[in-house]
Amino acid sequence: MYSRSGCLYGAENVFKNMRELNLLTWTTMISCYGHHGKGDEALVLFDTMLGHGFKPNHVTMTAILAACSHSGLVDEGRMILNSMKVEYGIEPSTEHYACLVDLLGRCGHIKEAYELIKNSDSTRGSSVWGALLSASMIHKHPEMAEIAARHLFVLEPRNASNHIALGSVYDSLRIHEGVSRIRATMRESRLIKTPGCSWLVTEGCLHKFYQGDFTHPSGRIIYETLTSLTEAIRPRDFG
């Protein structure tokens, strides 16, 4: 709860003051460090957990690999994945490979990420190809983006986001033919991206706000207030 609220210090205090620790609490704290970009701390805690005699399970391994991914710890991520079966008797799953593919891709090792996918039978899920597609977007790599997208089109035929992601790679590189082809495919398949949505609850009532949607009953007052607030802070912060 503390970690998800952005209070890592509070999570650490709760963890350190617990009378008894089990695998769940160790894994949760490792995950907390990972979400806050503290991969080194996650690795130290992982080693401490092992020193206390706890054996990681597949969830723990996902947490530590994700922590490495969020912090760009490539060598450590490789080592952990390679040690899973030998040291802990855990067969790496699609999610474990997805973490390493994401890590490699974020750090620019896109071809290595692709080779990892090709050389394992456990890496054919949408999460793995999605990680490769995301990395291709970051580094503007159209060939890898096309490879990942082709697999995703088969695995998730109604997911418009995959088409949009590939289209954004084309657009960033001014490959206009590719952009036109993606748009045509989406029209023919009647694929529509779900608009972004935020929500809040006031006095027990749920209010949803969709991107580009101005139909909320109090929409006019809300947007007028937001505009006035924006104008009020602009001179102080940006003037």
C-alpha positions in Angstrom: 0.0 0.0 0.0 2.8 2.4 1.0 4.8 1.6 -2.2 1.8 2.0 -4.5 1.2 5.4 -2.9 4.7 6.5 -3.7 5.9 6.2 -0.1 8.8 3.7 -0.3 10.1 4.9 3.1 6.9 3.8 4.7 7.1 0.4 3.0 10.6 -0.1 4.2 9.6 0.7 7.8 6.8 -1.8 7.8 9.1 -4.4 6.3 11.9 -3.8 8.8 9.6 -3.9 11.8 7.8 -7.1 10.9 8.3 -9.8 13.5 8.3 -12.7 11.0 9.2 -12.6 7.4 8.1 -15.1 4.8 8.6 -15.5 1.1 5.6 -13.2 0.3 6.9 -10.3 2.3 10.5 -10.6 0.8 9.0 -10.8 -2.7 6.7 -7.8 -2.1 9.6 -5.6 -0.8 11.8 -6.6 -3.8 8.9 -5.6 -6.0 8.6 -2.3 -4.2 12.2 -1.4 -4.9 11.8 -2.4 -8.5 8.7 -0.2 -9.0 10.7 2.8 -7.6 13.6 2.2 -9.9 15.9 1.0 -7.1 17.3 -2.1 -8.8 20.5 -2.2 -6.8 18.6 -2.3 -3.5 16.3 -5.0 -4.9 19.4 -7.1 -5.7 20.8 -6.6 -2.2 17.5 -7.6 -0.6 17.3 -10.7 -2.9 20.7 -11.8 -1.7 19.8 -11.1 1.9 16.6 -13.2 1.5 18.7 -16.1 0.1 21.1 -15.7 3.1 18.2 -16.2 5.4 17.4 -19.5 3.8 14.4 -18.6 1.7 14.1 -20.2 -1.7 12.6 -17.9 -4.4 9.6 -19.0 -6.4 8.5 -17.9 -9.9 6.9 -14.7 -8.5 10.0 -13.7 -6.7 12.0 -14.2 -9.9 9.6 -12.1 -11.9 9.9 -9.4 -9.2 13.7 -9.3 -9.3 13.9 -9.5 -13.1 11.4 -6.6 -13.3 13.5 -4.6 -10.9 16.6 -5.1 -13.1 14.5 -4.0 -16.1 13.3 -0.8 -14.5 16.9 0.1 -13.5 18.7 -1.0 -16.7 20.8 -3.7 -15.0 21.5 -5.8 -18.1 24.3 -8.0 -16.8 22.5 -8.8 -13.6 19.2 -9.6 -15.5 21.0 -12.0 -17.8 22.7 -13.7 -14.9 19.5 -14.1 -12.9 17.5 -15.6 -15.8 20.4 -18.0 -16.6 20.6 -19.1 -13.0 16.9 -19.9 -12.5 16.8 -23.5 -13.5 20.3 -24.4 -12.4 20.2 -22.8 -8.9 16.6 -22.7 -8.0 15.0 -25.4 -10.1 12.6 -22.9 -11.8 11.9 -23.2 -15.5 11.7 -19.7 -16.9 8.2 -18.8 -18.1 7.0 -16.4 -20.7 6.8 -13.6 -18.1 10.4 -14.1 -17.0 11.6 -13.9 -20.6 9.4 -10.9 -21.2 11.2 -9.1 -18.3 14.6 -9.8 -19.9 13.4 -8.9 -23.4 12.1 -5.6 -22.0 15.4 -5.0 -20.2 17.5 -5.7 -23.3 15.2 -3.7 -25.5 15.1 -0.7 -23.2 18.9 -0.6 -23.2 19.3 -0.9 -26.9 20.1 -4.6 -27.2 17.2 -5.2 -29.6 18.8 -7.9 -31.7 19.9 -9.8 -28.6 16.3 -9.6 -27.3 15.1 -11.0 -30.6 17.6 -13.9 -30.6 16.5 -14.7 -27.0 12.9 -15.0 -28.3 13.9 -17.1 -31.3 16.0 -19.6 -29.2 13.4 -20.4 -26.6 10.1 -22.3 -26.9 8.8 -20.5 -23.8 8.8 -17.0 -25.2 6.0 -17.0 -27.7 3.4 -15.1 -25.7 2.1 -11.6 -26.5 3.9 -10.1 -23.5 7.3 -11.0 -25.0 6.5 -9.7 -28.5 4.9 -6.6 -26.9 8.1 -5.9 -25.0 10.1 -6.2 -28.3 7.6 -3.9 -30.1 7.9 -1.3 -27.3 11.7 -1.4 -27.5 11.5 -1.0 -31.3 9.3 2.1 -30.8 11.8 3.6 -28.3 14.8 3.0 -30.6 12.9 3.5 -33.9 13.8 0.1 -35.3 11.2 -0.6 -38.1 12.4 -4.1 -39.0 12.1 -5.4 -35.5 8.9 -3.6 -35.0 7.4 -5.3 -38.0 8.6 -8.7 -36.8 7.1 -8.2 -33.3 3.9 -6.7 -34.7 3.3 -9.6 -37.1 3.3 -12.0 -34.2 1.0 -9.8 -32.2 -1.4 -9.4 -35.0 -1.9 -13.2 -34.9 -1.9 -13.5 -31.1 -4.2 -10.4 -30.5 -6.1 -9.8 -33.7 -8.5 -7.3 -32.1 -5.9 -5.3 -30.3 -5.7 -2.0 -32.1 -2.8 -0.8 -30.0 -0.3 -3.1 -31.8 -1.2 -1.5 -35.1 -0.9 2.0 -33.7 2.5 1.2 -32.2 3.8 0.0 -35.5 2.3 3.0 -37.2 4.0 5.3 -34.7 7.4 3.7 -35.6 6.7 4.4 -39.3 5.5 7.9 -38.6 8.6 8.7 -36.5 10.8 7.7 -39.5 8.5 9.4 -42.0 7.7 6.1 -43.7 4.4 7.4 -45.1 3.6 4.2 -47.1 3.8 2.2 -43.9 1.5 4.6 -42.0 -1.1 4.5 -44.8 -1.0 0.7 -44.9 -1.6 0.5 -41.1 -4.5 3.0 -41.3 -6.0 1.0 -44.2 -5.7 -2.3 -42.3 -7.4 -0.8 -39.3 -10.3 0.6 -41.4 -10.8 -2.7 -43.1 -10.7 -4.7 -39.9 -12.8 -2.0 -38.1 -10.2 -1.7 -35.3 -10.7 1.2 -32.9 -8.4 2.1 -30.1 -10.1 2.4 -26.7 -9.7 6.0 -25.6 -7.8 6.8 -22.5 -9.9 7.1 -19.4 -9.4 8.5 -15.9 -11.9 8.3 -13.1 -12.6 9.4 -9.5 -15.2 8.7 -6.9 -17.0 11.6 -5.0 -19.7 11.0 -2.4 -20.1 7.4 -3.6 -20.6 8.3 -7.3 -18.1 7.2 -10.0 -17.1 9.8 -12.6 -15.4 8.7 -15.8 -13.5 11.0 -18.1 -12.5 9.8 -21.6 -9.9 11.4 -23.8 -11.7 13.9 -26.1 -15.1 13.4 -24.4 -16.9 16.5 -23.3 -20.3 14.9 -22.4 -19.9 14.8 -18.6 -22.9 16.8 -17.1 -20.5 19.1 -15.3 -18.0 19.2 -18.1 -18.3 22.9 -18.8 -17.6 23.9 -15.2 -14.8 21.3 -14.9 -12.9 22.5 -18.0 -13.5 26.2 -17.2 -11.9 25.5 -13.8 -9.0 23.7 -15.2 -8.4 26.5 -17.7 -8.4 29.1 -15.0 -6.1 27.1 -12.8 -3.7 26.7 -15.8 -3.7 30.4 -16.4 -3.2 31.1 -12.7 -0.1 29.0 -12.3 1.5 29.8 -15.7 3.0 33.2 -14.7 4.5 31.8 -11.5 6.0 28.6 -12.9 6.7 29.4 -16.5 6.7 33.1 -16.9 
